[in-house]
Amino acid sequence: MRFALLLCSALATFDASCGTFPTPGRPVRIVVGFAAGGGTDVQARLLAPGLAEALGVPVIVENRPGASTMLAAEEVSRAAPDGHTIFYTFSGTFSQLPHTQRSVRYDAFHDFAPISLAARGPLVLVVHPSVPASDVAGLVAWGKAHPGSLNVASFGAGTSSHLFAEMLVRQTGVAMTHVPYKGAGDAAKDLYAGRVQLMFDSAASALPVVRSGRLRAIGVVAAKRSRWLPDVPTLGEQGLHDMDLEGWLAFFGPANLPPEVVDKLGAAVARALRSPELKEAFAQGAYDAVASTPAELATLVRDDFDRWGRIVRELGFTPP
């Protein structure tokens, strides 16, 4: 027994299971699969100071953009399970991309340890003012009266914005031309200019331009109305089904992360999210700051993975 204790002490800086997490002075890395300045990056940087205060070590954000977060996911999946490398990512990494991309080289359920949910926020169906529609029925009527006039933008083939657009076409019967972009920013620019007429955009980016009158919101992708757009009905209220899959962001570690390390990280996330200043900062981006247990997050991943799998099969989507 004495030898085992001495060995554990000697290896403490390398083995988180010895109960030494976090290693004093060693930073915790939050890996983000998007470039600096994007919404996910901003949220991670807002969370970092609170995590650092709770853990007692520096917390830094490292951007690993590329392949719709798949490169970052692969990096984290290969990291040492010591708690010093964690992943902050959006729901699509685990619930959509495994169904829509052939190049996924990670397993959503075996290569990661769920830690905690951090934020929830819906997508919003927005149209350019040149389309005189205030709801889905109006959009369908105008689209059928002007065949070939509706171009729907997306963040890229296989993304949630694309899949929701395909669902809209399938359920309403109105013809639209899909125009994929390399990211949300490029798609939004063409939407503002009227080169495309509609898009499923994040509430965070849609809200300011809707309030300015440059775009019109005609539906929310959520189970209930958004508190930021209370007068805009959900798509479910307008007769569409499976249009309630709200987006979320959460923390994950590599597989085999010791339970006590998961607990420490989860407690740190929950503490950071209790900050009124952080809640307000998230709300400015149209997100609710909300924590969860690892088990709750694991259930959420599984449920969304299964639902998106069914939707992708029903759409007949073929991964590029």
Buried (B, 14 or more C-beta within 10 A) or exposed (E): EEEEEEEBEEEBBEBBBBEBBBBEEBBBBBBBBBBEEBBBBBBBBBBBEBBBEBBEBBBEBBBBBEBBBBBBBBBBBEBBBBBBBBBBBBBBBBBBBBBBBEEBEBEBBEBBBBBBBBBBBBBBBBBBEEBEBEBBEBBBBBBEEEEEBBBBBBBBBBBBBBBBBBBBBEBBEBEBEBBBBEBBEBBBEBBEEEEBBBBBBBBBBBBEBBEEEBBBBBBBBBEEBBEBBEEBBBBBBBEBEBBBBBBBBBBBBBBEBBEBBBBBBBBBBBBBBEBEEBBEBBBEBBBBBBBBBBEEBBEBBBEBBEBBBEBBEEBEBEBE
